[in-house]
Amino acid sequence: MANENVRVFNDINFDDEVLKSSDPVLVDFTATWCGPCKQLAPIVDQLATELAGKVKVGKLDIDDSPVVASKLGIRGVPTLMVFKNGERAAQHVGVTTKAKILALIG
């Protein structure tokens, strides 16, 4: 079930993988216990495949990486964030549609 296009972000690699990326990055802040996160996962996986080479897509488990989640003020999951040139460019909290995620990415 794992999608090789979906990266795993964490407290250790977040700066290098996301903030220093030259490509736009879509980060899915998630948790294993989160039902809505499981609903959103197939959409994120599909986008990771479709946008491979253009947008970096990854997931960050807030329980495994509390430092990044806290620093970015994540209060609910799922939260999607788009980063461009190391800056937060867009954000959405909750389950959403593929079209809305694409609009966030721009």
VMD Tcl script that draws the C-alpha trace (Angstrom):
set ca {
  {0.00 0.00 0.00}
  {2.95 2.36 0.45}
  {3.39 4.95 -2.27}
  {7.05 5.57 -3.13}
  {6.15 9.15 -4.12}
  {5.00 10.02 -0.59}
  {7.93 11.00 1.60}
  {8.06 10.72 5.35}
  {8.87 14.00 7.06}
  {9.87 14.23 10.72}
  {11.56 16.49 13.28}
  {14.98 15.48 11.96}
  {14.55 15.94 8.20}
  {11.85 18.65 8.01}
  {14.21 21.59 7.46}
  {16.18 19.85 4.71}
  {13.26 18.13 2.99}
  {10.67 20.93 3.24}
  {12.09 24.32 4.15}
  {15.19 24.01 1.94}
  {13.39 22.40 -1.00}
  {13.55 24.18 -4.36}
  {10.27 22.48 -5.33}
  {6.90 23.27 -3.76}
  {6.13 20.86 -0.90}
  {2.73 19.55 0.21}
  {2.86 18.32 3.80}
  {0.06 16.19 5.23}
  {0.16 16.49 9.02}
  {-1.47 13.30 10.22}
  {-1.77 10.82 13.10}
  {-2.32 7.06 13.17}
  {-5.43 7.42 15.39}
  {-7.08 10.02 13.12}
  {-10.09 8.78 11.14}
  {-10.36 11.82 8.84}
  {-6.62 11.44 8.09}
  {-7.33 7.96 6.77}
  {-10.05 9.43 4.53}
  {-7.62 12.01 3.14}
  {-4.69 9.61 2.64}
  {-5.78 8.14 -0.74}
  {-6.17 11.65 -2.19}
  {-2.72 12.68 -0.97}
  {-1.25 9.43 -2.36}
  {-2.90 10.06 -5.74}
  {-1.57 13.63 -5.88}
  {1.93 12.43 -4.97}
  {1.89 10.15 -8.00}
  {0.35 12.73 -10.36}
  {2.65 15.56 -9.27}
  {5.87 13.52 -9.02}
  {8.80 15.61 -10.20}
  {6.87 18.88 -9.81}
  {5.73 18.92 -6.18}
  {7.26 17.06 -3.26}
  {4.52 15.35 -1.23}
  {4.96 13.89 2.22}
  {3.36 13.07 5.54}
  {4.40 14.06 9.04}
  {2.98 12.14 12.00}
  {2.37 14.74 14.71}
  {2.84 12.17 17.49}
  {6.22 11.09 16.13}
  {7.38 14.65 15.37}
  {5.96 16.95 18.03}
  {8.65 19.64 17.60}
  {7.70 20.55 14.02}
  {3.98 20.21 14.75}
  {4.29 22.55 17.73}
  {6.49 25.06 15.90}
  {3.94 25.30 13.08}
  {0.97 25.50 15.44}
  {-0.75 22.32 14.30}
  {-3.88 22.04 16.45}
  {-5.93 19.56 14.45}
  {-5.36 16.79 11.97}
  {-5.46 16.36 9.11}
  {-3.78 19.66 8.31}
  {-2.35 20.25 4.86}
  {0.33 22.87 4.31}
  {2.01 23.98 1.12}
  {5.53 25.37 1.40}
  {7.20 27.37 -1.36}
  {10.78 28.62 -1.00}
  {10.78 27.65 2.67}
  {7.67 29.67 3.49}
  {4.18 28.50 4.32}
  {2.16 29.43 1.22}
  {-1.20 27.80 1.99}
  {-2.95 25.76 4.65}
  {-6.14 23.74 5.07}
  {-7.43 21.95 8.16}
  {-9.73 18.96 7.76}
  {-10.71 16.59 4.99}
  {-11.00 18.21 1.58}
  {-11.22 17.39 -2.11}
  {-8.47 16.79 -4.62}
  {-9.51 19.95 -6.50}
  {-9.17 22.08 -3.38}
  {-5.73 20.64 -2.63}
  {-4.63 21.39 -6.19}
  {-5.90 24.97 -5.73}
  {-3.83 25.24 -2.51}
  {-0.74 24.14 -4.38}
  {-1.48 26.67 -7.11}
}
mol new
graphics top color blue
foreach p $ca { graphics top sphere $p radius 0.5 }
foreach p [lrange $ca 0 end-1] q [lrange $ca 1 end] { graphics top cylinder $p $q radius 0.2 }
display resetview
